Amino acid sequence: MSTTFGGCPAIEIATDLARAGREQILIADPNLTALPAELAALSNVSLCDTLEAVRRADIVALLVAHSRFRKIPREDLLGRVVIDVTG
């Protein structure tokens, strides 16, 4: 993908979170086939399928209103902290 992600709020948030701690950051974005360079350079960040990321996560942050995210089964979100800034 040739798109540049500079200035993209979701990428900036993910990058800041990854740099701030040692937690594993799982990125799920149906439009990405590879991580942007700024995230790929971080050892605690990986690109995952949406359901895999949700099922592996303790905290799910929905930062972009992709229609795929609206199809996440509710039962997969149970027991997880969900932060939805998309409305």
PDB file of N, CA, C and O in Angstrom:
ATOM      1  N   MET A   1       0.846  -1.168   0.000  1.00  0.00           N
ATOM      2  CA  MET A   1       0.000   0.000   0.000  1.00  0.00           C
ATOM      3  C   MET A   1       0.893   1.232   0.000  1.00  0.00           C
ATOM      4  O   MET A   1       1.837   1.331   0.784  1.00  0.00           O
ATOM      5  N   SER A   2       0.592   2.141  -0.861  1.00  0.00           N
ATOM      6  CA  SER A   2       1.459   3.302  -1.019  1.00  0.00           C
ATOM      7  C   SER A   2       0.992   4.519  -0.236  1.00  0.00           C
ATOM      8  O   SER A   2       1.655   5.556  -0.249  1.00  0.00           O
ATOM      9  N   THR A   3      -0.125   4.405   0.434  1.00  0.00           N
ATOM     10  CA  THR A   3      -0.651   5.543   1.184  1.00  0.00           C
ATOM     11  C   THR A   3       0.258   5.882   2.350  1.00  0.00           C
ATOM     12  O   THR A   3       0.772   4.992   3.027  1.00  0.00           O
ATOM     13  N   THR A   4       0.454   7.164   2.581  1.00  0.00           N
ATOM     14  CA  THR A   4       1.195   7.593   3.759  1.00  0.00           C
ATOM     15  C   THR A   4       0.214   7.806   4.910  1.00  0.00           C
ATOM     16  O   THR A   4      -0.888   8.315   4.709  1.00  0.00           O
ATOM     17  N   PHE A   5       0.613   7.421   6.092  1.00  0.00           N
ATOM     18  CA  PHE A   5      -0.272   7.530   7.244  1.00  0.00           C
ATOM     19  C   PHE A   5       0.127   8.660   8.174  1.00  0.00           C
ATOM     20  O   PHE A   5      -0.396   8.755   9.284  1.00  0.00           O
ATOM     21  N   GLY A   6       1.031   9.507   7.753  1.00  0.00           N
ATOM     22  CA  GLY A   6       1.431  10.637   8.581  1.00  0.00           C
ATOM     23  C   GLY A   6       0.233  11.496   8.937  1.00  0.00           C
ATOM     24  O   GLY A   6      -0.528  11.900   8.058  1.00  0.00           O
ATOM     25  N   GLY A   7       0.062  11.774  10.205  1.00  0.00           N
ATOM     26  CA  GLY A   7      -1.039  12.598  10.644  1.00  0.00           C
ATOM     27  C   GLY A   7      -2.335  11.845  10.886  1.00  0.00           C
ATOM     28  O   GLY A   7      -3.309  12.446  11.339  1.00  0.00           O
ATOM     29  N   CYS A   8      -2.381  10.554  10.599  1.00  0.00           N
ATOM     30  CA  CYS A   8      -3.587   9.757  10.837  1.00  0.00           C
ATOM     31  C   CYS A   8      -3.740   9.554  12.345  1.00  0.00           C
ATOM     32  O   CYS A   8      -2.879   8.935  12.970  1.00  0.00           O
ATOM     33  N   PRO A   9      -4.820  10.064  12.939  1.00  0.00           N
ATOM     34  CA  PRO A   9      -4.978   9.971  14.392  1.00  0.00           C
ATOM     35  C   PRO A   9      -4.896   8.538  14.937  1.00  0.00           C
ATOM     36  O   PRO A   9      -4.269   8.320  15.974  1.00  0.00           O
ATOM     37  N   ALA A  10      -5.507   7.568  14.273  1.00  0.00           N
ATOM     38  CA  ALA A  10      -5.476   6.189  14.771  1.00  0.00           C
ATOM     39  C   ALA A  10      -4.052   5.638  14.786  1.00  0.00           C
ATOM     40  O   ALA A  10      -3.657   4.959  15.734  1.00  0.00           O
ATOM     41  N   ILE A  11      -3.287   5.927  13.748  1.00  0.00           N
ATOM     42  CA  ILE A  11      -1.891   5.468  13.685  1.00  0.00           C
ATOM     43  C   ILE A  11      -1.065   6.174  14.748  1.00  0.00           C
ATOM     44  O   ILE A  11      -0.223   5.553  15.396  1.00  0.00           O
ATOM     45  N   GLU A  12      -1.301   7.467  14.931  1.00  0.00           N
ATOM     46  CA  GLU A  12      -0.570   8.216  15.959  1.00  0.00           C
ATOM     47  C   GLU A  12      -0.873   7.666  17.359  1.00  0.00           C
ATOM     48  O   GLU A  12       0.032   7.530  18.181  1.00  0.00           O
ATOM     49  N   ILE A  13      -2.134   7.352  17.626  1.00  0.00           N
ATOM     50  CA  ILE A  13      -2.515   6.803  18.935  1.00  0.00           C
ATOM     51  C   ILE A  13      -1.856   5.449  19.147  1.00  0.00           C
ATOM     52  O   ILE A  13      -1.289   5.197  20.210  1.00  0.00           O
ATOM     53  N   ALA A  14      -1.924   4.578  18.151  1.00  0.00           N
ATOM     54  CA  ALA A  14      -1.312   3.251  18.269  1.00  0.00           C
ATOM     55  C   ALA A  14       0.200   3.364  18.480  1.00  0.00           C
ATOM     56  O   ALA A  14       0.775   2.634  19.288  1.00  0.00           O
ATOM     57  N   THR A  15       0.829   4.266  17.762  1.00  0.00           N
ATOM     58  CA  THR A  15       2.277   4.461  17.902  1.00  0.00           C
ATOM     59  C   THR A  15       2.616   4.963  19.300  1.00  0.00           C
ATOM     60  O   THR A  15       3.554   4.467  19.925  1.00  0.00           O
ATOM     61  N   ASP A  16       1.869   5.932  19.793  1.00  0.00           N
ATOM     62  CA  ASP A  16       2.107   6.466  21.138  1.00  0.00           C
ATOM     63  C   ASP A  16       1.931   5.376  22.196  1.00  0.00           C
ATOM     64  O   ASP A  16       2.749   5.262  23.108  1.00  0.00           O
ATOM     65  N   LEU A  17       0.872   4.575  22.079  1.00  0.00           N
ATOM     66  CA  LEU A  17       0.646   3.485  23.042  1.00  0.00           C
ATOM     67  C   LEU A  17       1.783   2.466  23.002  1.00  0.00           C
ATOM     68  O   LEU A  17       2.254   2.020  24.048  1.00  0.00           O
ATOM     69  N   ALA A  18       2.215   2.104  21.821  1.00  0.00           N
ATOM     70  CA  ALA A  18       3.288   1.116  21.685  1.00  0.00           C
ATOM     71  C   ALA A  18       4.602   1.626  22.259  1.00  0.00           C
ATOM     72  O   ALA A  18       5.344   0.873  22.889  1.00  0.00           O
ATOM     73  N   ARG A  19       4.881   2.883  22.043  1.00  0.00           N
ATOM     74  CA  ARG A  19       6.135   3.459  22.553  1.00  0.00           C
ATOM     75  C   ARG A  19       6.100   3.667  24.060  1.00  0.00           C
ATOM     76  O   ARG A  19       7.146   3.679  24.708  1.00  0.00           O
ATOM     77  N   ALA A  20       4.901   3.833  24.626  1.00  0.00           N
ATOM     78  CA  ALA A  20       4.773   4.132  26.053  1.00  0.00           C
ATOM     79  C   ALA A  20       4.923   2.915  26.947  1.00  0.00           C
ATOM     80  O   ALA A  20       5.193   3.064  28.139  1.00  0.00           O
ATOM     81  N   GLY A  21       4.757   1.724  26.411  1.00  0.00           N
ATOM     82  CA  GLY A  21       4.794   0.543  27.266  1.00  0.00           C
ATOM     83  C   GLY A  21       5.335  -0.674  26.556  1.00  0.00           C
ATOM     84  O   GLY A  21       5.790  -0.618  25.414  1.00  0.00           O
ATOM     85  N   ARG A  22       5.269  -1.776  27.276  1.00  0.00           N
ATOM     86  CA  ARG A  22       5.754  -3.037  26.708  1.00  0.00           C
ATOM     87  C   ARG A  22       4.609  -3.942  26.281  1.00  0.00           C
ATOM     88  O   ARG A  22       4.842  -5.060  25.822  1.00  0.00           O
ATOM     89  N   GLU A  23       3.385  -3.476  26.424  1.00  0.00           N
ATOM     90  CA  GLU A  23       2.234  -4.280  26.063  1.00  0.00           C
ATOM     91  C   GLU A  23       2.235  -4.569  24.572  1.00  0.00           C
ATOM     92  O   GLU A  23       2.746  -3.786  23.772  1.00  0.00           O
ATOM     93  N   GLN A  24       1.654  -5.709  24.212  1.00  0.00           N
ATOM     94  CA  GLN A  24       1.504  -6.056  22.806  1.00  0.00           C
ATOM     95  C   GLN A  24       0.342  -5.261  22.223  1.00  0.00           C
ATOM     96  O   GLN A  24      -0.756  -5.271  22.781  1.00  0.00           O
ATOM     97  N   ILE A  25       0.566  -4.589  21.132  1.00  0.00           N
ATOM     98  CA  ILE A  25      -0.458  -3.813  20.437  1.00  0.00           C
ATOM     99  C   ILE A  25      -0.829  -4.571  19.168  1.00  0.00           C
ATOM    100  O   ILE A  25       0.014  -4.806  18.302  1.00  0.00           O
ATOM    101  N   LEU A  26      -2.095  -4.947  19.072  1.00  0.00           N
ATOM    102  CA  LEU A  26      -2.585  -5.677  17.910  1.00  0.00           C
ATOM    103  C   LEU A  26      -3.393  -4.715  17.047  1.00  0.00           C
ATOM    104  O   LEU A  26      -4.380  -4.142  17.508  1.00  0.00           O
ATOM    105  N   ILE A  27      -2.981  -4.540  15.816  1.00  0.00           N
ATOM    106  CA  ILE A  27      -3.635  -3.622  14.890  1.00  0.00           C
ATOM    107  C   ILE A  27      -4.512  -4.435  13.947  1.00  0.00           C
ATOM    108  O   ILE A  27      -4.048  -5.377  13.305  1.00  0.00           O
ATOM    109  N   ALA A  28      -5.776  -4.062  13.874  1.00  0.00           N
ATOM    110  CA  ALA A  28      -6.699  -4.688  12.926  1.00  0.00           C
ATOM    111  C   ALA A  28      -7.301  -3.576  12.076  1.00  0.00           C
ATOM    112  O   ALA A  28      -7.992  -2.696  12.590  1.00  0.00           O
ATOM    113  N   ASP A  29      -7.040  -3.619  10.796  1.00  0.00           N
ATOM    114  CA  ASP A  29      -7.579  -2.620   9.883  1.00  0.00           C
ATOM    115  C   ASP A  29      -7.836  -3.316   8.552  1.00  0.00           C
ATOM    116  O   ASP A  29      -6.898  -3.780   7.905  1.00  0.00           O
ATOM    117  N   PRO A  30      -9.094  -3.391   8.140  1.00  0.00           N
ATOM    118  CA  PRO A  30      -9.400  -4.103   6.894  1.00  0.00           C
ATOM    119  C   PRO A  30      -8.782  -3.480   5.650  1.00  0.00           C
ATOM    120  O   PRO A  30      -8.759  -4.115   4.595  1.00  0.00           O
ATOM    121  N   ASN A  31      -8.288  -2.267   5.747  1.00  0.00           N
ATOM    122  CA  ASN A  31      -7.680  -1.600   4.597  1.00  0.00           C
ATOM    123  C   ASN A  31      -6.160  -1.757   4.536  1.00  0.00           C
ATOM    124  O   ASN A  31      -5.534  -1.318   3.571  1.00  0.00           O
ATOM    125  N   LEU A  32      -5.569  -2.371   5.543  1.00  0.00           N
ATOM    126  CA  LEU A  32      -4.110  -2.533   5.571  1.00  0.00           C
ATOM    127  C   LEU A  32      -3.699  -3.952   5.201  1.00  0.00           C
ATOM    128  O   LEU A  32      -4.325  -4.921   5.633  1.00  0.00           O
ATOM    129  N   THR A  33      -2.656  -4.067   4.407  1.00  0.00           N
ATOM    130  CA  THR A  33      -2.050  -5.363   4.137  1.00  0.00           C
ATOM    131  C   THR A  33      -0.691  -5.460   4.823  1.00  0.00           C
ATOM    132  O   THR A  33      -0.100  -6.536   4.911  1.00  0.00           O
ATOM    133  N   ALA A  34      -0.210  -4.327   5.302  1.00  0.00           N
ATOM    134  CA  ALA A  34       1.047  -4.262   6.045  1.00  0.00           C
ATOM    135  C   ALA A  34       0.977  -3.055   6.969  1.00  0.00           C
ATOM    136  O   ALA A  34       0.244  -2.098   6.717  1.00  0.00           O
ATOM    137  N   LEU A  35       1.746  -3.122   8.031  1.00  0.00           N
ATOM    138  CA  LEU A  35       1.789  -2.000   8.964  1.00  0.00           C
ATOM    139  C   LEU A  35       2.530  -0.815   8.351  1.00  0.00           C
ATOM    140  O   LEU A  35       3.486  -1.004   7.599  1.00  0.00           O
ATOM    141  N   PRO A  36       2.096   0.402   8.667  1.00  0.00           N
ATOM    142  CA  PRO A  36       2.868   1.579   8.269  1.00  0.00           C
ATOM    143  C   PRO A  36       4.256   1.510   8.918  1.00  0.00           C
ATOM    144  O   PRO A  36       4.413   0.909   9.980  1.00  0.00           O
ATOM    145  N   ALA A  37       5.232   2.108   8.299  1.00  0.00           N
ATOM    146  CA  ALA A  37       6.626   2.019   8.750  1.00  0.00           C
ATOM    147  C   ALA A  37       6.809   2.367  10.217  1.00  0.00           C
ATOM    148  O   ALA A  37       7.573   1.708  10.922  1.00  0.00           O
ATOM    149  N   GLU A  38       6.106   3.411  10.689  1.00  0.00           N
ATOM    150  CA  GLU A  38       6.304   3.838  12.075  1.00  0.00           C
ATOM    151  C   GLU A  38       5.840   2.774  13.076  1.00  0.00           C
ATOM    152  O   GLU A  38       6.358   2.706  14.190  1.00  0.00           O
ATOM    153  N   LEU A  39       4.874   1.949  12.686  1.00  0.00           N
ATOM    154  CA  LEU A  39       4.421   0.858  13.556  1.00  0.00           C
ATOM    155  C   LEU A  39       5.234  -0.413  13.327  1.00  0.00           C
ATOM    156  O   LEU A  39       5.534  -1.137  14.276  1.00  0.00           O
ATOM    157  N   ALA A  40       5.586  -0.683  12.090  1.00  0.00           N
ATOM    158  CA  ALA A  40       6.359  -1.887  11.769  1.00  0.00           C
ATOM    159  C   ALA A  40       7.721  -1.882  12.467  1.00  0.00           C
ATOM    160  O   ALA A  40       8.292  -2.941  12.729  1.00  0.00           O
ATOM    161  N   ALA A  41       8.232  -0.704  12.763  1.00  0.00           N
ATOM    162  CA  ALA A  41       9.536  -0.582  13.421  1.00  0.00           C
ATOM    163  C   ALA A  41       9.489  -0.934  14.904  1.00  0.00           C
ATOM    164  O   ALA A  41      10.535  -1.071  15.539  1.00  0.00           O
ATOM    165  N   LEU A  42       8.293  -1.081  15.461  1.00  0.00           N
ATOM    166  CA  LEU A  42       8.141  -1.349  16.891  1.00  0.00           C
ATOM    167  C   LEU A  42       7.918  -2.843  17.131  1.00  0.00           C
ATOM    168  O   LEU A  42       7.037  -3.448  16.520  1.00  0.00           O
ATOM    169  N   SER A  43       8.706  -3.425  18.008  1.00  0.00           N
ATOM    170  CA  SER A  43       8.661  -4.882  18.223  1.00  0.00           C
ATOM    171  C   SER A  43       7.396  -5.363  18.917  1.00  0.00           C
ATOM    172  O   SER A  43       7.095  -6.555  18.861  1.00  0.00           O
ATOM    173  N   ASN A  44       6.652  -4.490  19.561  1.00  0.00           N
ATOM    174  CA  ASN A  44       5.452  -4.901  20.287  1.00  0.00           C
ATOM    175  C   ASN A  44       4.163  -4.608  19.520  1.00  0.00           C
ATOM    176  O   ASN A  44       3.088  -4.528  20.114  1.00  0.00           O
ATOM    177  N   VAL A  45       4.275  -4.449  18.198  1.00  0.00           N
ATOM    178  CA  VAL A  45       3.103  -4.163  17.361  1.00  0.00           C
ATOM    179  C   VAL A  45       3.002  -5.211  16.264  1.00  0.00           C
ATOM    180  O   VAL A  45       3.996  -5.545  15.619  1.00  0.00           O
ATOM    181  N   SER A  46       1.797  -5.728  16.056  1.00  0.00           N
ATOM    182  CA  SER A  46       1.583  -6.657  14.950  1.00  0.00           C
ATOM    183  C   SER A  46       0.217  -6.426  14.316  1.00  0.00           C
ATOM    184  O   SER A  46      -0.720  -5.957  14.963  1.00  0.00           O
ATOM    185  N   LEU A  47       0.132  -6.766  13.039  1.00  0.00           N
ATOM    186  CA  LEU A  47      -1.100  -6.645  12.269  1.00  0.00           C
ATOM    187  C   LEU A  47      -1.841  -7.969  12.345  1.00  0.00           C
ATOM    188  O   LEU A  47      -1.257  -9.026  12.108  1.00  0.00           O
ATOM    189  N   CYS A  48      -3.134  -7.914  12.676  1.00  0.00           N
ATOM    190  CA  CYS A  48      -3.943  -9.121  12.842  1.00  0.00           C
ATOM    191  C   CYS A  48      -5.276  -8.967  12.144  1.00  0.00           C
ATOM    192  O   CYS A  48      -5.706  -7.857  11.830  1.00  0.00           O
ATOM    193  N   ASP A  49      -5.913 -10.074  11.910  1.00  0.00           N
ATOM    194  CA  ASP A  49      -7.309 -10.099  11.492  1.00  0.00           C
ATOM    195  C   ASP A  49      -8.144  -9.524  12.630  1.00  0.00           C
ATOM    196  O   ASP A  49      -7.769  -9.653  13.796  1.00  0.00           O
ATOM    197  N   THR A  50      -9.254  -8.902  12.313  1.00  0.00           N
ATOM    198  CA  THR A  50     -10.089  -8.251  13.327  1.00  0.00           C
ATOM    199  C   THR A  50     -10.497  -9.199  14.447  1.00  0.00           C
ATOM    200  O   THR A  50     -10.295  -8.885  15.620  1.00  0.00           O
ATOM    201  N   LEU A  51     -11.063 -10.345  14.111  1.00  0.00           N
ATOM    202  CA  LEU A  51     -11.537 -11.259  15.164  1.00  0.00           C
ATOM    203  C   LEU A  51     -10.384 -11.833  15.978  1.00  0.00           C
ATOM    204  O   LEU A  51     -10.521 -12.020  17.187  1.00  0.00           O
ATOM    205  N   GLU A  52      -9.264 -12.111  15.347  1.00  0.00           N
ATOM    206  CA  GLU A  52      -8.095 -12.592  16.088  1.00  0.00           C
ATOM    207  C   GLU A  52      -7.643 -11.535  17.094  1.00  0.00           C
ATOM    208  O   GLU A  52      -7.357 -11.857  18.248  1.00  0.00           O
ATOM    209  N   ALA A  53      -7.578 -10.286  16.663  1.00  0.00           N
ATOM    210  CA  ALA A  53      -7.148  -9.214  17.556  1.00  0.00           C
ATOM    211  C   ALA A  53      -8.109  -9.068  18.731  1.00  0.00           C
ATOM    212  O   ALA A  53      -7.671  -8.936  19.874  1.00  0.00           O
ATOM    213  N   VAL A  54      -9.406  -9.089  18.464  1.00  0.00           N
ATOM    214  CA  VAL A  54     -10.399  -8.952  19.536  1.00  0.00           C
ATOM    215  C   VAL A  54     -10.285 -10.105  20.520  1.00  0.00           C
ATOM    216  O   VAL A  54     -10.304  -9.896  21.733  1.00  0.00           O
ATOM    217  N   ARG A  55     -10.168 -11.295  20.013  1.00  0.00           N
ATOM    218  CA  ARG A  55     -10.119 -12.484  20.887  1.00  0.00           C
ATOM    219  C   ARG A  55      -8.844 -12.558  21.713  1.00  0.00           C
ATOM    220  O   ARG A  55      -8.841 -13.169  22.781  1.00  0.00           O
ATOM    221  N   ARG A  56      -7.761 -11.951  21.242  1.00  0.00           N
ATOM    222  CA  ARG A  56      -6.498 -11.949  21.989  1.00  0.00           C
ATOM    223  C   ARG A  56      -6.373 -10.765  22.935  1.00  0.00           C
ATOM    224  O   ARG A  56      -5.499 -10.761  23.802  1.00  0.00           O
ATOM    225  N   ALA A  57      -7.220  -9.772  22.787  1.00  0.00           N
ATOM    226  CA  ALA A  57      -7.066  -8.511  23.515  1.00  0.00           C
ATOM    227  C   ALA A  57      -7.773  -8.504  24.863  1.00  0.00           C
ATOM    228  O   ALA A  57      -8.786  -9.178  25.052  1.00  0.00           O
ATOM    229  N   ASP A  58      -7.227  -7.733  25.791  1.00  0.00           N
ATOM    230  CA  ASP A  58      -7.899  -7.410  27.051  1.00  0.00           C
ATOM    231  C   ASP A  58      -8.670  -6.099  26.885  1.00  0.00           C
ATOM    232  O   ASP A  58      -9.736  -5.907  27.471  1.00  0.00           O
ATOM    233  N   ILE A  59      -8.110  -5.212  26.079  1.00  0.00           N
ATOM    234  CA  ILE A  59      -8.724  -3.911  25.809  1.00  0.00           C
ATOM    235  C   ILE A  59      -8.881  -3.776  24.298  1.00  0.00           C
ATOM    236  O   ILE A  59      -7.930  -3.990  23.546  1.00  0.00           O
ATOM    237  N   VAL A  60     -10.089  -3.419  23.859  1.00  0.00           N
ATOM    238  CA  VAL A  60     -10.366  -3.210  22.436  1.00  0.00           C
ATOM    239  C   VAL A  60     -10.676  -1.728  22.247  1.00  0.00           C
ATOM    240  O   VAL A  60     -11.628  -1.207  22.828  1.00  0.00           O
ATOM    241  N   ALA A  61      -9.874  -1.060  21.438  1.00  0.00           N
ATOM    242  CA  ALA A  61     -10.095   0.359  21.144  1.00  0.00           C
ATOM    243  C   ALA A  61     -10.525   0.490  19.689  1.00  0.00           C
ATOM    244  O   ALA A  61      -9.757   0.182  18.778  1.00  0.00           O
ATOM    245  N   LEU A  62     -11.736   0.940  19.480  1.00  0.00           N
ATOM    246  CA  LEU A  62     -12.249   1.175  18.130  1.00  0.00           C
ATOM    247  C   LEU A  62     -12.015   2.643  17.805  1.00  0.00           C
ATOM    248  O   LEU A  62     -12.701   3.525  18.321  1.00  0.00           O
ATOM    249  N   LEU A  63     -11.036   2.891  16.943  1.00  0.00           N
ATOM    250  CA  LEU A  63     -10.619   4.258  16.646  1.00  0.00           C
ATOM    251  C   LEU A  63     -11.101   4.744  15.287  1.00  0.00           C
ATOM    252  O   LEU A  63     -11.048   5.939  14.995  1.00  0.00           O
ATOM    253  N   VAL A  64     -11.570   3.820  14.458  1.00  0.00           N
ATOM    254  CA  VAL A  64     -12.031   4.145  13.112  1.00  0.00           C
ATOM    255  C   VAL A  64     -13.342   3.404  12.888  1.00  0.00           C
ATOM    256  O   VAL A  64     -13.485   2.260  13.320  1.00  0.00           O
ATOM    257  N   ALA A  65     -14.290   4.030  12.225  1.00  0.00           N
ATOM    258  CA  ALA A  65     -15.629   3.452  12.039  1.00  0.00           C
ATOM    259  C   ALA A  65     -15.732   2.554  10.808  1.00  0.00           C
ATOM    260  O   ALA A  65     -16.598   2.763   9.959  1.00  0.00           O
ATOM    261  N   HIS A  66     -14.855   1.560  10.708  1.00  0.00           N
ATOM    262  CA  HIS A  66     -14.956   0.600   9.608  1.00  0.00           C
ATOM    263  C   HIS A  66     -16.196  -0.259   9.804  1.00  0.00           C
ATOM    264  O   HIS A  66     -16.499  -0.663  10.927  1.00  0.00           O
ATOM    265  N   SER A  67     -16.910  -0.539   8.728  1.00  0.00           N
ATOM    266  CA  SER A  67     -18.120  -1.366   8.836  1.00  0.00           C
ATOM    267  C   SER A  67     -17.788  -2.758   9.370  1.00  0.00           C
ATOM    268  O   SER A  67     -18.621  -3.374  10.036  1.00  0.00           O
ATOM    269  N   ARG A  68     -16.608  -3.256   9.093  1.00  0.00           N
ATOM    270  CA  ARG A  68     -16.174  -4.574   9.594  1.00  0.00           C
ATOM    271  C   ARG A  68     -16.197  -4.611  11.123  1.00  0.00           C
ATOM    272  O   ARG A  68     -16.516  -5.644  11.713  1.00  0.00           O
ATOM    273  N   PHE A  69     -15.866  -3.507  11.757  1.00  0.00           N
ATOM    274  CA  PHE A  69     -15.834  -3.465  13.217  1.00  0.00           C
ATOM    275  C   PHE A  69     -17.232  -3.539  13.813  1.00  0.00           C
ATOM    276  O   PHE A  69     -17.401  -4.028  14.930  1.00  0.00           O
ATOM    277  N   ARG A  70     -18.225  -3.065  13.091  1.00  0.00           N
ATOM    278  CA  ARG A  70     -19.614  -3.128  13.567  1.00  0.00           C
ATOM    279  C   ARG A  70     -20.148  -4.560  13.535  1.00  0.00           C
ATOM    280  O   ARG A  70     -21.178  -4.852  14.142  1.00  0.00           O
ATOM    281  N   LYS A  71     -19.452  -5.451  12.830  1.00  0.00           N
ATOM    282  CA  LYS A  71     -19.882  -6.844  12.707  1.00  0.00           C
ATOM    283  C   LYS A  71     -19.200  -7.767  13.719  1.00  0.00           C
ATOM    284  O   LYS A  71     -19.389  -8.982  13.674  1.00  0.00           O
ATOM    285  N   ILE A  72     -18.413  -7.199  14.624  1.00  0.00           N
ATOM    286  CA  ILE A  72     -17.773  -8.019  15.664  1.00  0.00           C
ATOM    287  C   ILE A  72     -18.880  -8.580  16.548  1.00  0.00           C
ATOM    288  O   ILE A  72     -19.686  -7.819  17.084  1.00  0.00           O
ATOM    289  N   PRO A  73     -18.932  -9.907  16.709  1.00  0.00           N
ATOM    290  CA  PRO A  73     -19.973 -10.493  17.562  1.00  0.00           C
ATOM    291  C   PRO A  73     -19.867  -9.975  18.996  1.00  0.00           C
ATOM    292  O   PRO A  73     -18.779  -9.929  19.570  1.00  0.00           O
ATOM    293  N   ARG A  74     -20.994  -9.591  19.559  1.00  0.00           N
ATOM    294  CA  ARG A  74     -21.029  -9.058  20.935  1.00  0.00           C
ATOM    295  C   ARG A  74     -20.374 -10.013  21.925  1.00  0.00           C
ATOM    296  O   ARG A  74     -19.689  -9.574  22.849  1.00  0.00           O
ATOM    297  N   GLU A  75     -20.579 -11.316  21.738  1.00  0.00           N
ATOM    298  CA  GLU A  75     -20.009 -12.285  22.683  1.00  0.00           C
ATOM    299  C   GLU A  75     -18.479 -12.252  22.679  1.00  0.00           C
ATOM    300  O   GLU A  75     -17.854 -12.616  23.676  1.00  0.00           O
ATOM    301  N   ASP A  76     -17.869 -11.821  21.575  1.00  0.00           N
ATOM    302  CA  ASP A  76     -16.410 -11.704  21.534  1.00  0.00           C
ATOM    303  C   ASP A  76     -15.912 -10.492  22.308  1.00  0.00           C
ATOM    304  O   ASP A  76     -14.730 -10.411  22.640  1.00  0.00           O
ATOM    305  N   LEU A  77     -16.794  -9.559  22.596  1.00  0.00           N
ATOM    306  CA  LEU A  77     -16.416  -8.363  23.353  1.00  0.00           C
ATOM    307  C   LEU A  77     -16.654  -8.510  24.853  1.00  0.00           C
ATOM    308  O   LEU A  77     -16.155  -7.709  25.643  1.00  0.00           O
ATOM    309  N   LEU A  78     -17.411  -9.525  25.246  1.00  0.00           N
ATOM    310  CA  LEU A  78     -17.701  -9.737  26.673  1.00  0.00           C
ATOM    311  C   LEU A  78     -16.418  -9.977  27.444  1.00  0.00           C
ATOM    312  O   LEU A  78     -15.538 -10.706  26.986  1.00  0.00           O
ATOM    313  N   GLY A  79     -16.311  -9.364  28.612  1.00  0.00           N
ATOM    314  CA  GLY A  79     -15.140  -9.547  29.470  1.00  0.00           C
ATOM    315  C   GLY A  79     -13.955  -8.690  29.064  1.00  0.00           C
ATOM    316  O   GLY A  79     -12.880  -8.806  29.653  1.00  0.00           O
ATOM    317  N   ARG A  80     -14.130  -7.837  28.073  1.00  0.00           N
ATOM    318  CA  ARG A  80     -13.061  -6.958  27.627  1.00  0.00           C
ATOM    319  C   ARG A  80     -13.455  -5.496  27.867  1.00  0.00           C
ATOM    320  O   ARG A  80     -14.635  -5.146  27.839  1.00  0.00           O
ATOM    321  N   VAL A  81     -12.481  -4.681  28.095  1.00  0.00           N
ATOM    322  CA  VAL A  81     -12.733  -3.242  28.144  1.00  0.00           C
ATOM    323  C   VAL A  81     -12.832  -2.783  26.689  1.00  0.00           C
ATOM    324  O   VAL A  81     -11.928  -3.035  25.892  1.00  0.00           O
ATOM    325  N   VAL A  82     -13.927  -2.114  26.350  1.00  0.00           N
ATOM    326  CA  VAL A  82     -14.119  -1.626  24.984  1.00  0.00           C
ATOM    327  C   VAL A  82     -14.184  -0.101  25.019  1.00  0.00           C
ATOM    328  O   VAL A  82     -14.992   0.493  25.732  1.00  0.00           O
ATOM    329  N   ILE A  83     -13.311   0.506  24.228  1.00  0.00           N
ATOM    330  CA  ILE A  83     -13.274   1.958  24.082  1.00  0.00           C
ATOM    331  C   ILE A  83     -13.664   2.242  22.629  1.00  0.00           C
ATOM    332  O   ILE A  83     -12.916   1.930  21.702  1.00  0.00           O
ATOM    333  N   ASP A  84     -14.824   2.830  22.448  1.00  0.00           N
ATOM    334  CA  ASP A  84     -15.325   3.119  21.103  1.00  0.00           C
ATOM    335  C   ASP A  84     -15.444   4.627  20.949  1.00  0.00           C
ATOM    336  O   ASP A  84     -16.357   5.251  21.489  1.00  0.00           O
ATOM    337  N   VAL A  85     -14.512   5.200  20.208  1.00  0.00           N
ATOM    338  CA  VAL A  85     -14.528   6.652  20.002  1.00  0.00           C
ATOM    339  C   VAL A  85     -15.202   7.023  18.684  1.00  0.00           C
ATOM    340  O   VAL A  85     -15.167   8.179  18.261  1.00  0.00           O
ATOM    341  N   THR A  86     -15.812   6.035  18.043  1.00  0.00           N
ATOM    342  CA  THR A  86     -16.429   6.279  16.742  1.00  0.00           C
ATOM    343  C   THR A  86     -17.895   6.668  16.846  1.00  0.00           C
ATOM    344  O   THR A  86     -18.502   7.064  15.851  1.00  0.00           O
ATOM    345  N   GLY A  87     -18.467   6.561  18.036  1.00  0.00           N
ATOM    346  CA  GLY A  87     -19.847   6.962  18.232  1.00  0.00           C
ATOM    347  C   GLY A  87     -20.735   5.843  18.168  1.00  0.00           C
ATOM    348  O   GLY A  87     -21.946   6.008  18.314  1.00  0.00           O
TER     349      GLY A  87
END
